[in-house]
Amino acid sequence: MKKSTENLIAFLENYNHWRRGSYLHEQPVPEELGQRLDQAVDLLKSMTWQPMETAPKDREFLGVWGNSTDLCDKSVDLFCYDKEAQQYVWSNYGSAVYVPSSELFAWMEIPKYEP
């Protein structure tokens, strides 16, 4: 089971203090260190815009879209994939809006709230 982000941060801070020579911090178990580094990499990947070719078709995600090369003319919305229409769609006040693939530029996971 993965630890919360808060626990991950505490673990990595402890490791860094130990690595820098602090005798007040314990040396982590190498296997756990590897697992926590994998978790940190996964977390960073989930917070990074990725190319649309890698967008999921089984869940909602944040997408950047627009029909212009002007950076100020881009929108970020919640998207999902409609298997029947074979297009990405977002909801606009209850109506499905299909966005052409050429107008979708990047996607990222929806950040999760951890109380």
Secondary structure, DSSP 8 states (H G I E B T S, - for coil): ----HHHHHHHHHHHHHHHTT-TTS----HHHHHHHHHHHHHHHHHTS-EEGGG--SSS-EEEEE-SSS-GGG-EEEEEEEETTTTEEEEEETTEEEEE-GGGEEEEE-------
